[in-house]
Amino acid sequence: SLAGLVSAGSGTIDITTTGGASLSQAAGGTLIAGLLTSSGGISGTAILLGSSNQIGTLGDFTATGSLVVVDATAMTIAGADGASAGNVFITTGANTLNFAAGGTLKSNATGTGTIGIEADGLSNLGVTGATGAVNAGANGVFEFAPATATKTVTLGAAVGPSLSSVDGITAETTRIGQITQPVSGTATLNAASIVVGGKFDMATIGTLDLRSKGGIGETVGASIVNLGSLIASTNGAAGDINLGSTLNVIGTIANISVMAGDFIFGDTPASGAFTIKAGQTIAANNV
């Protein structure tokens, strides 16, 4: 385990474990490095929870079990990083997580992993032409939420914490606003609200799951298109779910929860037919 202060300044720290050994760091520890890498891999889990960590760049760094990296500064994903048999969680707090060209996060070789990013900004991922990538597998989940709980997440436009596209993202489900915390596995809801601010094309993602502590809406002319299934919840907070644009192209609604507001929905499904999945619930003051 890494205890206390471990620092290479702006230099490189290279850590490898064998024989199933894990790498761990408690929240009170601090790791400082210009580059953190693992030339031989981590044969167990890699859990770095230091709330004061200062890691400039994460180079090639893979763990057999889950990979968790907590960083208090902006960080760049520059190598092949991930967990071959576990999940991945990365946070840079109020700072930006950058992806270098070819930088990747991959979770769970079986194709059912979860990759969570908690950061107030993303660079070179989730934008048109992104050359960074996350791969949770064909049946996996990608989660994105701001670290600052008063932030609005924007989809379809690059404003604040945002995904203007799903370029670079491989997953069955993209979950926005809620993040699964490492170790405990508890779900933390961090998006104050969610706004679709432009055309958000979901052609490569099956399900969009929107979780907010307030309203979920669309600006004039904005839309969600080529989406198979929509889930949305305001988690009991005041505010509407207003996705009323008839420019939307959404095949199916799954669970919708807006217990202190209204649900407004518009759609022009590509198939000509719109479906509410059997066994799913729409709960709202008015629909």
C-alpha positions in Angstrom: 0.0 0.0 0.0 1.0 3.6 -0.5 1.0 5.4 2.9 1.8 9.1 3.6 3.5 11.1 0.9 4.9 9.4 -2.2 6.4 12.0 -4.5 8.5 12.1 -7.7 7.7 15.8 -8.2 7.2 16.2 -12.0 8.9 12.9 -12.7 7.7 9.4 -13.2 6.4 6.8 -10.8 6.2 3.2 -12.2 4.5 0.6 -10.1 4.1 -3.1 -10.9 2.7 -6.0 -8.8 2.7 -9.7 -9.3 1.2 -12.8 -7.8 -2.2 -11.3 -7.4 -1.0 -8.5 -5.2 -3.1 -5.3 -5.1 -2.2 -1.6 -4.9 -4.0 0.5 -2.4 -3.9 4.0 -1.0 -6.2 5.5 1.7 -7.8 8.9 1.3 -5.2 10.4 3.6 -2.3 9.5 1.4 -0.8 11.7 -1.3 0.9 10.6 -4.6 2.6 13.3 -6.7 3.9 12.5 -10.1 4.1 14.0 -13.6 3.6 10.5 -15.0 2.1 7.5 -13.2 2.5 4.3 -15.1 2.7 0.5 -14.6 5.1 -1.1 -17.0 4.2 -4.6 -15.8 0.6 -4.1 -14.7 -1.2 -4.5 -11.3 -2.0 -8.2 -10.8 -4.8 -7.4 -8.3 -6.9 -4.3 -7.8 -5.5 -0.7 -8.0 -7.4 1.6 -5.6 -5.8 5.1 -5.2 -8.1 7.2 -3.0 -5.8 10.0 -2.0 -7.8 13.2 -1.9 -4.7 15.3 -2.4 -3.1 13.2 -5.2 -1.4 15.3 -8.0 -1.0 13.1 -11.1 -0.3 15.0 -14.3 -0.6 12.1 -16.7 -1.8 8.5 -16.4 0.3 6.4 -18.8 -0.2 2.7 -19.5 -1.8 1.4 -16.3 -3.9 -1.7 -16.1 -5.2 -3.8 -13.2 -6.7 -7.2 -13.2 -9.3 -6.1 -10.7 -10.9 -2.7 -10.5 -9.0 0.5 -11.2 -9.8 3.6 -9.1 -7.8 6.9 -9.4 -8.7 9.9 -7.4 -6.8 13.1 -8.4 -7.0 16.6 -7.1 -5.7 18.2 -10.3 -6.4 18.1 -14.1 -5.1 14.8 -15.4 -4.5 13.4 -18.9 -5.2 9.8 -19.9 -2.4 9.1 -22.2 -2.1 5.3 -22.3 -4.0 2.0 -22.3 -5.6 2.1 -18.8 -8.3 0.0 -17.2 -9.4 -3.2 -15.5 -9.4 -6.5 -17.3 -11.8 -8.1 -14.8 -13.3 -5.2 -12.9 -14.7 -1.7 -13.2 -13.0 1.7 -13.6 -13.6 5.0 -11.7 -11.7 8.2 -12.4 -12.2 11.6 -10.7 -10.4 14.9 -11.1 -12.8 16.8 -8.9 -13.5 20.3 -10.1 -10.8 19.9 -12.7 -10.8 18.6 -16.3 -10.0 15.0 -17.3 -8.2 15.2 -20.6 -7.7 12.4 -23.1 -4.6 12.4 -25.3 -4.9 11.0 -28.8 -5.2 7.2 -28.3 -5.7 7.5 -24.5 -8.2 4.8 -23.4 -10.1 3.5 -20.4 -11.4 0.0 -20.7 -13.4 -2.0 -18.2 -14.1 -5.7 -17.9 -13.1 -8.0 -20.7 -16.5 -9.8 -20.5 -18.2 -6.7 -21.9 -20.3 -5.9 -18.9 -18.2 -3.4 -17.1 -18.8 0.0 -15.7 -16.6 3.1 -16.3 -17.4 6.1 -14.2 -15.9 9.6 -14.7 -16.6 12.3 -12.1 -15.2 15.6 -13.3 -16.3 19.1 -14.0 -14.8 18.9 -17.5 -13.9 16.5 -20.2 -11.5 17.0 -23.1 -11.2 14.9 -26.3 -14.0 12.5 -25.3 -17.6 12.9 -26.0 -17.0 15.5 -28.7 -17.2 15.1 -32.4 -13.9 13.6 -33.7 -12.7 12.6 -30.3 -9.5 10.5 -30.3 -9.7 9.5 -26.7 -11.9 6.5 -25.8 -13.7 4.6 -23.1 -14.9 1.1 -23.6 -17.2 -0.6 -21.1 -18.1 -3.4 -23.5 -21.1 -4.0 -25.6 -23.3 -4.6 -22.5 -21.5 -2.2 -20.2 -22.3 1.2 -18.6 -20.5 4.5 -19.0 -21.3 7.0 -16.3 -20.5 10.7 -16.3 -21.3 13.2 -13.6 -19.8 16.5 -12.4 -17.9 16.5 -9.2 -19.5 19.8 -8.2 -23.1 19.1 -7.2 -24.4 22.5 -8.3 -23.4 22.0 -11.9 -25.7 21.4 -14.9 -24.7 18.8 -17.4 -25.2 19.7 -21.0 -25.7 17.2 -23.8 -25.4 18.0 -27.5 -23.4 21.2 -26.9 -20.0 21.9 -25.3 -21.1 24.0 -22.3 -19.6 23.3 -18.8 -19.6 19.6 -17.8 -20.9 18.1 -21.1 -21.0 15.5 -23.8 -21.7 17.1 -27.1 -21.6 13.7 -28.8 -20.9 10.0 -27.9 -17.8 9.9 -30.0 -15.2 7.6 -28.3 -17.7 5.9 -26.0 -18.5 2.2 -26.2 -21.3 1.0 -23.9 -24.8 -0.3 -23.9 -26.0 2.4 -21.5 -24.7 6.0 -21.0 -25.8 7.3 -17.5 -25.6 11.0 -17.0 -25.7 12.8 -13.6 -25.2 9.8 -11.3 -21.9 8.0 -10.5 -21.3 4.7 -8.8 -18.7 5.4 -6.0 -15.7 3.1 -5.8 -15.3 0.5 -3.0 -18.8 1.2 -1.5 -20.7 0.8 -4.8 -23.2 3.5 -3.7 -24.8 5.7 -6.3 -24.1 9.5 -5.9 -26.4 11.9 -7.7 -24.4 15.0 -8.6 -26.1 16.8 -11.5 -28.1 19.8 -10.4 -30.0 19.6 -13.7 -29.5 18.3 -17.3 -30.0 20.2 -20.5 -30.0 19.0 -24.1 -28.5 22.0 -25.8 -28.1 20.7 -29.4 -28.6 17.6 -31.5 -27.4 14.7 -29.4 -27.0 11.6 -31.6 -27.1 8.3 -29.7 -26.7 6.0 -32.7 -24.0 3.9 -31.1 -25.5 3.7 -27.6 -28.6 1.6 -26.8 -29.9 3.4 -23.6 -29.7 6.9 -22.3 -30.2 7.1 -18.5 -30.7 10.7 -17.2 -30.4 11.3 -13.4 -30.8 14.7 -11.9 -31.5 16.6 -8.7 -33.6 19.1 -10.7 -35.2 19.6 -14.1 -34.3 17.8 -17.3 -35.0 19.8 -20.4 -34.2 20.8 -24.0 -33.4 24.2 -25.5 -35.2 25.4 -28.6 -34.2 23.3 -31.6 -32.3 20.7 -29.5 -33.0 17.0 -29.8 -32.0 13.4 -28.8 -31.9 11.3 -32.0 -31.3 7.7 -32.9 -31.9 6.5 -29.4 -33.3 3.0 -28.6 -34.4 3.5 -25.0 -34.8 6.5 -22.6 -34.7 6.4 -18.8 -35.0 9.7 -16.8 -35.5 10.7 -13.2 -35.5 13.9 -11.1 -35.2 11.7 -8.0 -38.1 13.5 -6.2 -36.7 17.0 -6.7 -38.8 19.9 -7.9 -38.7 20.4 -11.7 -40.1 19.0 -14.9 -38.8 16.5 -17.4 -39.5 18.5 -20.5 -38.2 16.7 -23.6 -41.0 18.0 -25.8 -39.1 18.6 -29.1 -40.7 16.7 -32.0 -37.2 16.6 -33.4 -36.5 13.8 -31.0 -36.1 10.3 -32.5 -36.5 7.9 -29.6 -37.8 4.3 -30.0 -38.8 3.4 -26.4 -39.4 4.9 -23.0 -38.4 2.9 -20.0 -38.9 4.2 -16.4 -39.6 7.9 -16.0 -39.8 9.5 -12.6 -40.7 13.2 -12.0 -42.6 13.1 -8.7 -42.5 16.9 -8.1 -43.1 18.0 -11.7 -44.5 17.2 -15.1 -43.4 15.0 -17.9 -43.5 16.5 -21.4 -42.4 14.4 -24.3 -42.2 14.8 -28.1 -41.0 12.3 -30.6 -40.9 11.3 -34.2 -39.7 7.7 -34.0 -37.8 6.4 -36.9 -39.9 3.3 -37.1 -43.1 5.2 -37.1 -44.1 3.5 -33.8 -43.3 4.6 -30.3 -43.2 2.0 -27.4 -43.4 2.1 -23.6 -41.7 -1.1 -22.4 -43.9 -3.6 -20.6 -43.5 -3.3 -16.9 -42.1 0.2 -17.0 -43.5 3.2 -15.1 -44.1 6.8 -15.9 -44.6 8.7 -12.6 -45.4 12.4 -12.7 -47.8 15.1 -11.6 -49.0 15.4 -15.2 -48.0 13.7 -18.5 
